[in-house]
Amino acid sequence: MKEEKTTLIKPKKRKENGKKSITFIGPILLLILGIILLTNSSKAVIIVFYFIGAIFILVGSYNLFSYYKMKKDYKIEDHNKLVLGTTLIFVGIVVLILSGAIETFLRFIIGSILIYNGFKNGVISFSTKNYISLIIGLICIAMGLYTILAENIIFQIIGMIMILTSIIEFIRLINNKK
């Protein structure tokens, strides 16, 4: 019998000449976005609504263009595209015009949900004698009132979380580099 010799194939080492600079781009973008949300959250929300309105208008325009192209080229009328296109353009214009009001409405809805959950936890805590639920309920009520009265506290909190996440990511990348 003939003995076969087995050889192990070792994987080649990867070159990491450009990857270190690319890995820092994500945390930098996260840090910038977090700072924007923390400092200008109400403007950032309005800009997001402008962007959403513009997307609605673009998609609606595309549907209208597609409708008229099909009507001209194939003599087919797709009324769904016509209705969808005009509706999306209308909704996009409304979102652009009422972006500030929509932002206020969302803040009111989120605050109301927090207040409702706070009251619910408070009532449950009295029947179960669980005072941790009472504390959580009071915190929810305070957060709900603050969300309604202050501008975009939720987006400011998201901004703080993004900043902390980017700092943690920077620390992790620096520790991996060593």
N, C-alpha and C positions, 0 to 999 in steps of 0.2 A: 504494500500500500504506500501510496505517495502522500506525504504530508504537505498540506497547503499552508503557506505562510500568510497570515492576515496582517494587513497594515492599517493603521488608523489614519484617517484623513483629518487633519486639523483645520479648523476654519481660519480663513485669512483675517488678519486684523484690518479693521476699517480705518480709513483715514478720516480724521475729524478736523480738517483744516477750516471749514466754513460753518460747521454745525453749531459751534458755540455762539456765534453772533446771531444766528437765526433763532436759537432757543430763548434769547433775551427779548425778542420782538413781542411775543405774547404777553409777558408780564408788563412790558412798557406800555403796550396798548391798553391793557387792563387797568394800569395805574392812571393813565390819562383819562380814560372813560370814567373811572371812579371819581377822580377829582372834578370832572365836569358835572357828574350827577350830584356830588356833594355840594358844590358851590352854586350851580345854576340849574337845580333840578326842575323848576317850573318852566324855564326856557327850553330845557332839554326835552321835556314832555311835549311841549308845544311843537318843537321841531320834529319830534317823532310823529305827531299827528299831521303835520305838513307833509312829511314823507309818505305816510299812509294815504293821505288824500291824493297826492301826486300819483301814487301807484294805482289807486282806483281810477283816476282819470286816464292814465296810460293804458290800463287794461280795457277800460271802456272804449277808448279811442280805437284800440286794436280790434275789438269786436265790431265796432261800426265799420271800420275799414274793411274787415273781412266780410261783413254782410254786403257792402256795396260791391266788393270785388266779385263775390259769388253771384250776385244779381247781374252784374255786367257780363262776366265771362261765361257763366253756365245757365243763365236765365232761371236761377233757383233763388227763391226768397226764403231765407232762414230767419223767421221772425224771432226765434229765441235769441239770436245774436243781436238783433236790433234792440230788443227789449233789454237784454243784459247790458249791452253797451251804453244805452242812454241812462239806465238805472245807475250803473257804476260811475258814469260821469257826474250825474246828479249827486250821488252820495259823496264822491270825491270833493265836489265843490262845497257841499255842506260841511264836510269835515275840515276843509281849509278855512272856511269862514267862521265856524263855531269851535275851533280847536281849544280856545281858552275856556269856553263853557263846558266842553266835554271833559277837559282836565279837572275842572271844579266838580263836575258831576261824579267822576270816578273817585275823586278824593272823598266826597260825601258818602258814596256807596260803601267804600272800604271802611271808612270810619263808623258808619252805621252797623256794619257787620261786626266790627270789633266791639262796639257798645252792646249789641245784642248778645254776643257770646259772653261778655263780661257779666251782664245781668243774669244770664242763664247759669253761669258758674257760681255766681253769688247765691242764687236761689237754691241750687243743688247743694251748696256747702252748708246752708242752714239745716236742710233736712238730713244730711248725712253726717253733720258735725265734723266735716273735713275742712279745716281752716286754711289748708294750702290752696284749695279750690277758691276760697274767698279771696285770698291774696292774688291769685291768678286772675280772678274776675275783676278785682279793683284795678289791676295793672292793665287789663284789656280795656276797661272803661276809660282809663286815663289815656291810653294810646289811641283809642277811638276818638275821644274829644280833641286830642292834639292833632290827629290826622285831619279832622274836619276843619279845625281852626287854623292850623299852621299849613303852609304850602309844602306839599310833597315830602312829608317826612319819610314815607316809605322809600321813595327814590333816593333820599339822602342816606338812609340806612343801607340800601343796596350799594350806593357809592362807597360808603365806609367798608362794607364787606369786600367790595372789589379792590379797594386800596390795601386792605389787610391781606387778601389773597395774593395780590401781586408782590407784596413785601415778603410773604412766606415763600413764594415761588423764587424770588431773587435769592433769598437765603439758601434755599434748597439747591439752586443752580451753582451758587458760589461754593457750597460745601461739596457738591459733586465734582467741581473743578479741581479741588485740592487733592 
